[in-house]
Amino acid sequence: MADSALARVIQQDRSTAPAEWTFEPDAGAALVEWWRGLDPLPATDANERLEEHLTRLVRVRQNFACAERVSAIDDRGLVHLRLGSPYKQRSLNYEDGEFFKEVYRFGVNVPPSSFPKSEIWLYTHIDESGFYLFAEDNTSDCFRQAKANELMPRYLTRQRADTERGLNIAYSALMAMRAIYRELALFHINFSTRYSKIANYASWQEMQATAARAAERSGGGSGSAGQRSTKVGAGVGQTRRVFSNPSMGYDYPTRFVSRMVTRAEREDREAVERREEAMPRQHTALLDETARLPVSVRTARFLDPDGTTRTEVYWGVPADRLRLGEAGAPASSLIAVSAAQYDDEHRLLQRTRGRYPVEVQTGTDTRMIVPSPLTLEGATGRYHLGLQWGQYQLWASDSPSEGKRMGPKRRVATARVDSLEPLRAEGPGVEMSDVKVLTLPDTSAQSLARPTEQATPYPFRTLTGDTPLLLSFELYHLAYGADDRTRYSIAYEAKGETKRGWTEIFRGTDTQRTSTEMTMAGTDRRTTEAILLDLSEIQRDEPQDVRVTVRVTDEVTGATVSRDVEFVLRPRASEGTQ
């Protein structure tokens, strides 16, 4: 969990050893709330993520037990609890006959037990940076997270002088490195460059030794100019000759091994930083086997007359993304949607559901399927929303009178909207709903006197400059002036994000293009306003993030309130809406 959530559970910070934790008085309630917030299928009564966690917990206690830990599981178990089963899990096996011959040599004080049992786990199905090395502890059977240097005994990775003894140990270290990195490079690209460097250097040493033996037998020369060599080791089959040739960029093994140890330390530290940034704190596999439904969703809050907040959920999906068979074939399906509202402690308050049959036309179906919005009412305190969709295939029945029958679930989608605050139930000061984004059937509808009657919700994030767009919102608690009338101004600005930061898109005061500011008057403390947003003059060669800010000032009291809405504006030639 995040530090902010952990602070509600324990009285210490994350760096404190778990054995020293003391729990906050309301730790249990905080944990319950946190688990409810992780539920990936919020529209069901069960918390499938918690059930998945308990199943993992049984598995790791059976397979990765560690009596020395407070948790009773080792680091493999902790990673499994967080992320589930790895994509690949391999015990590293590099101690073959060549390894014994080249590493366990006379004068090199490393018994086989000094190389710990080790494993590599890959979570590259989550992110390419998701790999973990584990090595067995020296004093127990528990495994801990490790780096590549820790797969070798410190005796071999220590810096050595260019003495006969130092070169002898460095030669064994080089051969151990080659065997270990050859194994690691099979599983993750992070180790490939290091292995290539080590393998090339070891091959050069072996080639020089072979050439020197051949020269000795034939009575030839002693090698190229500037090359030096030293005989290391003792005993039959134990002696080796190591070489250096600075003019060609080859040092003795002592220096090469030291450089590779330093390089490995740096690159492994950087790899851990990338992994910590890219990998989630926890991962659920509950939806891994199900295709995703590309749903776009927006929400907007409104104040009802009784002082409670109503939330409307707008959602949609491109019709062409609903095909279940071959491209160009008609498709019948049913989209079931469920929206659940929770209080600030993630306890269920209410749930609403909908079912929408959809027929995808043959050929290219360019429609945007946008069903009626879902409505959740009665919010008076902070609340959260959980949304869930399922696309089911519909089969033709044997009898036309029976209609179509439900088939299997083919795609799913989920979304969460957390920590929504209710709108202020009363004054003083003007209050404002969220901005409701709508689109018109065509550009000619922009000339209508009441365009909202022709508009439909637009839940998608992307649009082009020729998309007829309408922004609608409500105002509450407007104050009366001395003439018993309300008076308020509305201003909006549209900004686009470029490499230089956020800059104004529109210039000038043409209200049809910019609607920079207008002053309104009325007799009601509640009112609904709508603004046509014209993006047709914007010329862009690549997508641009656009933020529209609507700001309302009550001219009677001077109170101000604003709301933002964001889009991705694509060039007109760009296809696809999300």
MILUMMAR-482596 format. One record per residue (C-alpha): residue in three letters; x, y, z. Coordinates in nm, 3 decimals, padded with zeros to 5 digits. Each point is the difference from the previous one (the first is absolute). Layout:
BEGIN
residuo, c1, c2, c3
ALA, X, Y, Z
...
% end
This chain:
BEGIN
residuo, c1, c2, c3
MET, 00.000, 00.000, 00.000
ALA, 00.102, 00.361, -00.042
ASP, 00.172, 00.181, 00.288
SER, -00.314, 00.205, 00.064
ALA, -00.209, -00.317, 00.045
LEU, 00.266, -00.170, 00.212
ALA, 00.006, 00.304, 00.231
ARG, -00.360, -00.078, 00.095
VAL, 00.098, -00.356, 00.097
ILE, 00.332, 00.022, 00.188
GLN, 00.152, 00.269, 00.219
GLN, 00.348, -00.032, -00.154
ASP, 00.116, 00.066, -00.355
ARG, 00.077, -00.258, -00.267
SER, 00.369, -00.023, 00.087
THR, -00.078, -00.147, 00.344
ALA, 00.046, -00.377, 00.031
PRO, -00.342, -00.175, 00.008
ALA, 00.087, -00.162, 00.334
GLU, -00.001, 00.349, 00.154
TRP, -00.333, 00.117, -00.143
THR, -00.274, 00.128, 00.229
PHE, -00.345, 00.039, -00.150
GLU, -00.227, 00.301, -00.005
PRO, -00.330, -00.037, 00.194
ASP, -00.203, -00.001, -00.324
ALA, 00.246, -00.214, -00.199
GLY, -00.259, -00.270, -00.064
ALA, -00.252, 00.243, -00.149
ALA, 00.274, 00.160, -00.211
LEU, 00.103, -00.339, -00.138
VAL, -00.360, -00.091, -00.081
GLU, -00.039, 00.330, -00.185
TRP, 00.326, -00.056, -00.190
TRP, -00.102, -00.349, -00.110
ARG, -00.338, 00.126, -00.118
GLY, 00.183, 00.255, -00.211
LEU, 00.191, -00.278, -00.181
ASP, -00.309, -00.193, -00.108
PRO, 00.042, -00.037, -00.381
LEU, -00.364, -00.096, -00.053
PRO, -00.179, 00.258, 00.213
ALA, -00.344, -00.086, -00.132
THR, 00.004, -00.346, 00.166
ASP, -00.068, -00.066, 00.367
ALA, 00.326, -00.193, 00.050
ASN, 00.347, 00.155, 00.018
GLU, 00.174, -00.219, -00.256
ARG, 00.336, 00.168, 00.057
LEU, -00.003, -00.089, 00.370
GLU, -00.097, -00.358, -00.084
GLU, 00.289, -00.013, -00.249
HIS, 00.238, 00.129, 00.267
LEU, -00.107, -00.266, 00.252
THR, 00.048, -00.270, -00.263
ARG, 00.350, 00.131, -00.065
LEU, 00.068, 00.010, 00.372
VAL, -00.078, -00.370, 00.039
ARG, 00.229, -00.078, -00.293
VAL, 00.298, 00.203, 00.121
ARG, -00.023, -00.140, 00.353
GLN, 00.025, -00.346, -00.148
ASN, 00.282, 00.072, -00.247
PHE, 00.198, 00.299, 00.128
ALA, -00.007, -00.036, 00.379
CYS, 00.265, 00.175, 00.209
ALA, -00.022, -00.048, 00.376
GLU, 00.254, 00.280, 00.062
ARG, -00.230, 00.269, -00.144
VAL, -00.285, 00.171, 00.182
SER, -00.215, -00.069, -00.306
ALA, 00.110, -00.368, 00.000
ILE, 00.075, 00.025, -00.376
ASP, 00.315, 00.094, -00.188
ASP, 00.047, 00.262, -00.271
ARG, -00.130, -00.233, -00.270
GLY, -00.323, -00.031, 00.195
LEU, -00.030, 00.376, 00.040
VAL, 00.041, 00.057, -00.374
HIS, -00.250, -00.277, -00.074
LEU, -00.251, 00.159, 00.239
ARG, 00.034, 00.335, -00.174
LEU, 00.012, -00.108, -00.364
GLY, -00.124, -00.359, -00.021
SER, 00.167, -00.279, -00.194
PRO, 00.289, 00.111, -00.220
TYR, -00.003, -00.040, -00.376
LYS, 00.317, -00.209, 00.039
GLN, 00.169, -00.137, 00.309
ARG, 00.338, -00.173, -00.035
SER, 00.265, -00.132, 00.236
LEU, 00.338, 00.115, -00.130
ASN, 00.215, -00.299, -00.093
TYR, 00.352, 00.082, -00.113
GLU, 00.219, -00.243, 00.199
ASP, 00.084, -00.248, -00.276
GLY, 00.326, -00.186, -00.060
GLU, 00.170, 00.301, -00.156
PHE, -00.101, 00.215, 00.298
PHE, 00.162, -00.245, 00.244
LYS, 00.312, -00.016, -00.214
GLU, 00.047, 00.373, -00.049
VAL, -00.125, 00.143, 00.332
TYR, 00.084, -00.251, 00.276
ARG, 00.375, 00.005, -00.049
PHE, 00.307, -00.038, 00.221
GLY, 00.075, 00.323, 00.185
VAL, -00.359, 00.127, -00.033
ASN, -00.173, -00.041, 00.336
VAL, -00.362, -00.036, -00.114
PRO, -00.189, -00.321, 00.078
PRO, -00.317, -00.082, -00.199
SER, -00.212, 00.104, 00.299
SER, 00.120, 00.360, -00.039
PHE, -00.220, 00.043, -00.311
PRO, -00.357, 00.039, 00.132
LYS, -00.300, -00.168, -00.153
SER, -00.165, 00.263, -00.217
GLU, -00.312, 00.063, -00.208
ILE, -00.122, 00.255, -00.251
TRP, -00.368, 00.095, -00.025
LEU, -00.135, 00.184, -00.302
TYR, -00.309, 00.222, 00.003
THR, 00.057, 00.134, -00.350
HIS, -00.371, -00.047, -00.075
ILE, -00.051, 00.299, 00.233
ASP, 00.305, 00.205, -00.100
GLU, 00.333, -00.077, -00.167
SER, 00.183, 00.125, 00.310
GLY, -00.176, -00.261, 00.217
PHE, 00.269, -00.253, 00.083
TYR, 00.115, -00.110, 00.346
LEU, 00.312, -00.188, 00.107
PHE, -00.011, -00.203, 00.320
ALA, 00.288, -00.164, 00.187
GLU, -00.004, -00.228, 00.299
ASP, 00.110, 00.150, 00.331
ASN, 00.331, -00.116, 00.142
THR, -00.156, -00.095, 00.333
SER, -00.337, -00.146, -00.101
ASP, -00.200, -00.153, -00.283
CYS, -00.184, 00.330, -00.054
PHE, 00.047, 00.191, -00.324
ARG, 00.057, 00.375, -00.018
GLN, -00.001, 00.241, -00.294
ALA, 00.349, 00.020, -00.143
LYS, 00.210, 00.172, -00.266
ALA, 00.229, -00.172, -00.247
ASN, 00.317, 00.060, 00.205
GLU, -00.163, -00.178, 00.295
LEU, -00.022, -00.324, -00.198
MET, 00.378, -00.026, 00.044
PRO, 00.191, -00.020, 00.330
ARG, 00.152, 00.328, 00.116
TYR, 00.337, -00.177, -00.014
LEU, -00.014, 00.006, -00.382
THR, -00.137, 00.351, -00.049
ARG, 00.252, 00.170, 00.229
GLN, 00.256, 00.224, -00.171
ARG, 00.339, -00.172, -00.041
ALA, 00.356, 00.105, -00.083
ASP, 00.179, -00.123, -00.314
THR, 00.191, -00.263, 00.195
GLU, 00.011, -00.366, -00.096
ARG, -00.250, -00.080, 00.278
GLY, -00.226, 00.294, -00.089
LEU, 00.001, -00.092, -00.370
ASN, -00.072, -00.364, 00.085
ILE, -00.311, 00.096, 00.202
ALA, -00.107, 00.255, -00.263
TYR, 00.016, -00.267, -00.270
SER, -00.241, -00.221, 00.199
ALA, -00.223, 00.305, 00.057
LEU, -00.005, 00.071, -00.375
MET, -00.107, -00.354, -00.082
ALA, -00.266, 00.005, 00.272
MET, -00.133, 00.328, -00.142
ARG, -00.015, -00.146, -00.349
ALA, -00.202, -00.300, 00.118
ILE, -00.238, 00.205, 00.215
TYR, -00.066, 00.273, -00.257
ARG, -00.039, -00.256, -00.278
GLU, -00.290, -00.141, 00.203
LEU, -00.147, 00.340, 00.089
ALA, 00.017, 00.127, -00.360
LEU, -00.224, -00.287, -00.107
PHE, -00.284, 00.148, 00.203
HIS, 00.029, 00.378, -00.015
ILE, 00.155, 00.251, -00.236
ASN, 00.125, 00.206, 00.293
PHE, 00.292, -00.244, 00.034
SER, 00.078, -00.048, -00.370
THR, 00.247, 00.285, -00.044
ARG, 00.193, -00.096, 00.312
TYR, 00.014, -00.363, -00.110
SER, 00.123, 00.099, -00.346
LYS, 00.276, 00.212, 00.153
ILE, 00.106, -00.278, 00.238
ALA, -00.021, -00.275, -00.262
ASN, 00.206, 00.198, -00.252
TYR, 00.270, 00.072, 00.256
ALA, 00.011, -00.365, 00.120
SER, 00.021, -00.121, -00.360
TRP, 00.293, 00.236, -00.064
GLN, 00.181, -00.141, 00.304
GLU, -00.061, -00.357, -00.122
MET, 00.114, 00.083, -00.352
GLN, 00.322, 00.153, 00.128
ALA, 00.063, -00.306, 00.217
THR, -00.058, -00.233, -00.296
ALA, 00.232, 00.207, -00.219
ALA, 00.267, 00.003, 00.270
ARG, -00.013, -00.380, 00.037
ALA, 00.029, -00.042, -00.375
ALA, 00.296, 00.239, -00.010
GLU, 00.173, -00.189, 00.279
ARG, -00.035, -00.332, -00.184
SER, 00.128, 00.147, -00.325
GLY, 00.266, 00.217, 00.156
GLY, -00.159, 00.313, -00.144
GLY, -00.031, 00.355, 00.137
SER, -00.161, 00.105, 00.326
GLY, -00.298, 00.198, -00.137
SER, -00.070, 00.352, -00.126
ALA, 00.194, 00.307, 00.108
GLY, -00.100, 00.141, 00.337
GLN, -00.165, -00.319, 00.114
ARG, 00.085, -00.134, 00.345
SER, -00.089, -00.331, 00.161
THR, 00.020, -00.165, 00.340
LYS, -00.025, -00.365, 00.092
VAL, -00.245, -00.060, 00.286
GLY, -00.116, -00.301, 00.201
ALA, 00.181, -00.320, 00.084
GLY, -00.052, -00.371, -00.049
VAL, -00.086, -00.222, -00.292
GLY, -00.281, 00.155, -00.203
GLN, -00.012, 00.299, 00.235
THR, 00.249, 00.240, -00.153
ARG, -00.117, 00.277, -00.232
ARG, 00.166, 00.285, -00.183
VAL, -00.169, 00.340, 00.011
PHE, 00.079, 00.291, -00.229
SER, -00.019, 00.375, -00.033
ASN, 00.056, 00.221, -00.302
PRO, -00.070, 00.366, 00.083
SER, 00.066, 00.107, -00.360
MET, -00.301, -00.210, -00.105
GLY, -00.213, 00.102, 00.299
TYR, 00.038, -00.322, 00.201
ASP, 00.100, 00.017, 00.367
TYR, 00.082, -00.287, 00.232
PRO, -00.304, -00.186, 00.143
THR, 00.044, 00.173, 00.338
ARG, -00.087, 00.336, -00.149
PHE, -00.265, -00.131, -00.239
VAL, -00.184, -00.185, 00.278
SER, 00.012, 00.309, 00.223
ARG, -00.148, 00.216, -00.278
MET, -00.278, -00.252, -00.068
VAL, -00.087, -00.021, 00.370
THR, -00.030, 00.381, 00.013
ARG, -00.200, 00.007, -00.323
ALA, -00.235, -00.273, 00.124
GLU, -00.061, 00.187, 00.324
ARG, -00.090, 00.317, -00.189
GLU, -00.217, -00.164, -00.267
ASP, -00.184, -00.219, 00.250
ARG, -00.072, 00.302, 00.218
GLU, -00.139, 00.183, -00.305
ALA, -00.206, -00.308, -00.093
VAL, -00.154, -00.006, 00.348
GLU, -00.088, 00.369, -00.030
ARG, -00.167, -00.060, -00.338
ARG, -00.189, -00.296, 00.141
GLU, -00.121, 00.192, 00.305
GLU, -00.126, 00.277, -00.227
ALA, -00.168, -00.223, -00.259
MET, -00.135, -00.295, 00.197
PRO, -00.326, 00.038, 00.195
ARG, -00.005, -00.039, 00.377
GLN, -00.241, -00.286, -00.052
HIS, -00.141, -00.180, -00.303
THR, -00.310, -00.207, -00.050
ALA, -00.027, -00.275, -00.258
LEU, -00.378, -00.018, 00.022
LEU, -00.053, 00.170, -00.337
ASP, 00.311, -00.128, -00.180
GLU, -00.183, -00.267, -00.197
THR, -00.288, 00.223, -00.110
ALA, 00.014, 00.239, -00.295
ARG, -00.048, 00.364, 00.091
LEU, -00.295, 00.206, -00.116
PRO, 00.125, 00.347, -00.110
VAL, -00.247, 00.207, 00.200
SER, 00.041, 00.376, 00.040
VAL, -00.166, 00.161, 00.302
ARG, -00.059, 00.342, 00.152
THR, -00.189, 00.101, 00.312
ALA, -00.169, 00.323, 00.107
ARG, -00.145, 00.108, 00.337
PHE, -00.320, 00.204, 00.032
LEU, -00.182, 00.146, 00.302
ASP, -00.356, -00.120, 00.048
PRO, -00.265, 00.226, 00.160
ASP, 00.017, -00.197, 00.328
GLY, 00.366, 00.096, 00.045
THR, 00.147, -00.340, -00.092
THR, 00.239, -00.063, -00.286
ARG, -00.102, -00.198, -00.308
THR, 00.269, -00.166, -00.211
GLU, -00.054, -00.077, -00.366
VAL, 00.226, -00.253, -00.172
TYR, 00.042, 00.036, -00.378
TRP, 00.165, -00.279, -00.190
GLY, 00.045, -00.120, -00.354
VAL, 00.193, -00.229, -00.231
PRO, 00.069, 00.008, -00.377
ALA, -00.238, -00.238, -00.177
ASP, 00.278, -00.148, -00.210
ARG, 00.179, -00.113, 00.319
LEU, -00.299, -00.215, 00.097
ARG, 00.043, -00.255, -00.279
LEU, 00.021, -00.357, 00.123
GLY, 00.051, -00.186, -00.328
GLU, 00.177, 00.067, -00.325
ALA, 00.050, 00.356, -00.118
GLY, -00.289, 00.119, -00.214
ALA, -00.249, -00.245, 00.151
PRO, -00.304, 00.117, 00.200
ALA, 00.021, -00.054, 00.375
SER, -00.265, -00.015, 00.270
SER, 00.099, 00.051, 00.361
LEU, -00.127, 00.122, 00.334
ILE, 00.193, 00.243, 00.216
ALA, -00.080, -00.031, 00.369
VAL, 00.117, 00.289, 00.217
SER, -00.008, 00.040, 00.376
ALA, 00.091, 00.308, 00.204
ALA, 00.047, -00.013, 00.377
GLN, 00.034, 00.292, 00.240
TYR, 00.197, -00.037, 00.324
ASP, 00.042, 00.228, 00.299
ASP, 00.337, 00.134, 00.109
GLU, 00.082, -00.335, 00.167
HIS, -00.093, -00.189, -00.317
ARG, -00.324, -00.142, 00.143
LEU, -00.263, -00.058, -00.268
LEU, -00.271, 00.267, -00.006
GLN, -00.186, -00.078, -00.321
ARG, 00.030, -00.174, -00.332
THR, -00.162, 00.051, -00.340
ARG, 00.012, -00.222, -00.306
GLY, -00.078, 00.017, -00.369
ARG, -00.018, -00.239, -00.298
TYR, 00.047, 00.124, -00.355
PRO, -00.041, -00.220, -00.312
VAL, 00.230, 00.110, -00.281
GLU, -00.005, -00.092, -00.368
VAL, 00.321, 00.071, -00.190
GLN, -00.062, 00.054, -00.369
THR, 00.182, -00.175, -00.282
GLY, 00.291, 00.182, -00.156
THR, 00.148, 00.301, 00.177
ASP, -00.221, 00.111, 00.287
THR, 00.120, 00.347, 00.104
ARG, -00.264, 00.060, 00.268
MET, 00.086, 00.086, 00.358
ILE, -00.227, -00.205, 00.226
VAL, -00.099, 00.230, 00.289
PRO, -00.289, -00.141, 00.210
SER, -00.203, 00.197, 00.250
PRO, 00.204, 00.115, 00.301
LEU, -00.012, -00.179, 00.332
THR, -00.119, 00.207, 00.297
LEU, 00.097, -00.032, 00.367
GLU, -00.174, 00.230, 00.248
GLY, 00.008, 00.108, 00.362
ALA, 00.369, 00.067, 00.074
THR, 00.063, 00.219, 00.305
GLY, 00.362, -00.095, 00.087
ARG, 00.313, -00.103, -00.184
TYR, -00.068, -00.303, -00.220
HIS, 00.153, -00.238, -00.256
LEU, -00.134, -00.162, -00.316
GLY, 00.070, -00.345, -00.139
LEU, -00.101, -00.077, -00.359
GLN, -00.008, -00.331, -00.182
TRP, -00.095, -00.104, -00.355
GLY, -00.038, -00.338, -00.164
GLN, -00.062, -00.073, -00.369
TYR, -00.199, -00.319, -00.062
GLN, -00.052, -00.160, -00.336
LEU, -00.362, -00.044, -00.109
TRP, -00.102, -00.313, -00.190
ALA, -00.296, -00.028, -00.232
SER, -00.274, -00.223, 00.149
ASP, -00.171, -00.281, -00.183
SER, -00.331, 00.182, 00.024
PRO, -00.022, 00.363, -00.121
SER, -00.259, 00.073, 00.269
GLU, 00.249, -00.078, 00.277
GLY, 00.249, 00.266, -00.106
LYS, 00.371, -00.047, 00.049
ARG, 00.153, -00.199, 00.281
MET, 00.296, 00.093, 00.219
GLY, 00.338, -00.143, -00.098
PRO, 00.339, 00.010, 00.174
LYS, 00.168, 00.306, 00.145
ARG, 00.261, 00.112, -00.252
ARG, 00.143, 00.328, 00.132
VAL, 00.009, 00.191, 00.327
ALA, 00.092, 00.348, 00.120
THR, 00.025, 00.160, 00.343
ALA, 00.056, 00.354, 00.124
ARG, 00.020, 00.180, 00.332
VAL, -00.065, 00.362, 00.092
ASP, 00.132, 00.060, 00.350
SER, -00.036, 00.272, 00.263
LEU, -00.284, 00.203, -00.151
GLU, -00.122, 00.286, 00.220
PRO, -00.370, 00.093, 00.008
LEU, -00.095, 00.343, -00.128
ARG, -00.067, 00.264, 00.263
ALA, -00.367, -00.024, 00.098
GLU, -00.049, 00.371, 00.073
GLY, 00.165, 00.341, -00.015
PRO, 00.152, 00.241, 00.060
GLY, 00.195, 00.006, -00.323
VAL, -00.080, -00.135, -00.344
GLU, 00.035, -00.378, -00.061
MET, 00.040, -00.172, -00.333
SER, -00.060, -00.347, -00.139
ASP, 00.264, -00.186, -00.194
VAL, 00.013, 00.079, -00.371
LYS, -00.212, -00.240, -00.203
VAL, 00.156, -00.067, -00.341
LEU, -00.241, -00.049, -00.291
THR, 00.021, -00.015, -00.376
LEU, -00.242, 00.113, -00.267
PRO, -00.117, -00.218, -00.291
ASP, 00.171, 00.230, -00.253
THR, 00.146, 00.346, -00.028
SER, -00.326, 00.146, -00.130
ALA, -00.157, -00.064, 00.341
GLN, 00.226, 00.268, 00.146
SER, -00.243, 00.261, -00.130
LEU, -00.292, -00.144, 00.201
ALA, -00.151, 00.222, 00.267
ARG, -00.001, -00.288, 00.253
PRO, 00.284, -00.229, -00.108
THR, -00.002, -00.212, 00.320
GLU, -00.326, -00.158, -00.116
GLN, 00.183, -00.145, -00.301
ALA, 00.322, -00.087, 00.183
THR, 00.112, -00.336, 00.137
PRO, 00.268, -00.072, 00.265
TYR, 00.357, -00.028, -00.127
PRO, 00.201, -00.221, 00.240
PHE, 00.303, -00.041, -00.225
ARG, 00.335, 00.163, 00.068
THR, 00.106, 00.061, -00.361
LEU, -00.160, 00.222, -00.261
THR, 00.084, 00.192, -00.315
GLY, -00.045, 00.368, -00.069
ASP, -00.318, -00.061, -00.199
THR, -00.177, -00.186, 00.284
PRO, -00.304, 00.215, 00.096
LEU, 00.053, 00.035, 00.376
LEU, -00.230, 00.141, 00.266
LEU, 00.090, 00.062, 00.366
SER, -00.293, 00.015, 00.241
PHE, 00.000, 00.072, 00.375
GLU, -00.227, 00.116, 00.281
LEU, 00.044, 00.286, 00.248
TYR, -00.138, 00.009, 00.355
HIS, -00.035, 00.254, 00.285
LEU, 00.020, 00.310, -00.218
ALA, -00.058, 00.312, 00.210
TYR, -00.265, 00.265, -00.063
GLY, 00.105, 00.359, -00.047
ALA, -00.188, 00.312, 00.106
ASP, -00.231, -00.042, -00.300
ASP, -00.089, -00.358, 00.105
ARG, 00.187, -00.137, -00.297
THR, 00.307, -00.218, -00.029
ARG, 00.298, 00.119, -00.195
TYR, 00.296, -00.222, -00.086
SER, 00.279, -00.027, -00.256
ILE, 00.124, -00.309, -00.181
ALA, 00.349, -00.028, -00.144
TYR, 00.186, -00.286, -00.146
GLU, 00.346, -00.060, -00.135
ALA, 00.136, -00.282, -00.209
LYS, 00.365, -00.091, 00.035
GLY, 00.208, -00.253, -00.186
GLU, 00.307, -00.179, 00.132
THR, 00.306, 00.014, -00.225
LYS, 00.367, -00.067, 00.064
ARG, 00.018, 00.356, 00.131
GLY, -00.273, -00.066, 00.258
TRP, -00.360, 00.118, 00.016
THR, -00.078, 00.282, -00.243
GLU, -00.317, 00.175, -00.109
ILE, -00.160, -00.150, -00.308
PHE, -00.247, 00.276, -00.085
ARG, 00.074, 00.370, -00.043
GLY, -00.226, 00.303, -00.030
THR, -00.351, 00.068, 00.128
ASP, -00.222, -00.168, -00.261
THR, -00.256, -00.163, 00.232
GLN, -00.102, -00.256, -00.262
ARG, 00.357, -00.128, -00.010
THR, 00.117, 00.063, 00.354
SER, -00.294, 00.106, 00.220
THR, 00.264, 00.170, 00.213
GLU, -00.253, 00.167, 00.230
MET, -00.365, 00.093, 00.018
THR, -00.221, 00.150, 00.267
MET, -00.344, -00.145, 00.072
ALA, -00.298, 00.109, 00.212
GLY, -00.304, -00.190, 00.121
THR, -00.261, -00.056, 00.268
ASP, 00.086, -00.356, 00.116
ARG, 00.270, -00.103, 00.247
ARG, 00.040, -00.322, -00.201
THR, 00.063, 00.004, -00.372
THR, 00.137, -00.212, -00.282
GLU, 00.253, 00.133, -00.249
ALA, 00.145, -00.143, -00.320
ILE, 00.297, 00.105, -00.211
LEU, 00.076, -00.103, -00.357
LEU, 00.370, -00.075, -00.031
ASP, 00.135, 00.066, -00.348
LEU, 00.336, -00.170, -00.064
SER, -00.021, 00.018, -00.380
GLU, 00.261, 00.277, -00.030
ILE, 00.270, -00.201, 00.174
GLN, 00.252, -00.153, -00.238
ARG, 00.218, -00.272, 00.148
ASP, 00.227, -00.258, -00.161
GLU, 00.005, -00.226, 00.307
PRO, -00.225, -00.071, 00.301
GLN, -00.011, 00.270, 00.266
ASP, -00.131, -00.006, 00.357
VAL, -00.266, 00.266, 00.048
ARG, -00.133, 00.129, 00.332
VAL, -00.314, 00.214, 00.007
THR, -00.065, 00.198, 00.319
VAL, -00.345, 00.144, 00.064
ARG, 00.001, 00.273, 00.266
VAL, -00.314, 00.160, 00.146
THR, -00.002, 00.317, 00.213
ASP, -00.305, 00.112, 00.197
GLU, 00.008, 00.376, -00.068
VAL, -00.218, 00.066, 00.306
THR, 00.228, -00.165, 00.258
GLY, 00.327, -00.027, -00.193
ALA, 00.018, -00.378, 00.070
THR, 00.166, -00.210, -00.273
VAL, -00.012, -00.368, -00.089
SER, 00.157, -00.192, -00.291
ARG, 00.009, -00.344, -00.159
ASP, 00.240, -00.161, -00.248
VAL, -00.055, -00.251, -00.278
GLU, 00.275, -00.157, -00.208
PHE, 00.028, -00.151, -00.351
VAL, 00.254, -00.127, -00.246
LEU, -00.040, 00.196, -00.322
ARG, 00.106, -00.203, -00.304
PRO, 00.071, 00.117, -00.356
ARG, -00.300, -00.039, -00.229
ALA, 00.166, -00.278, -00.198
SER, 00.041, -00.206, 00.320
GLU, -00.234, -00.294, 00.039
GLY, -00.143, -00.155, 00.313
THR, -00.168, 00.127, 00.315
GLN, 00.068, -00.117, 00.354
% end
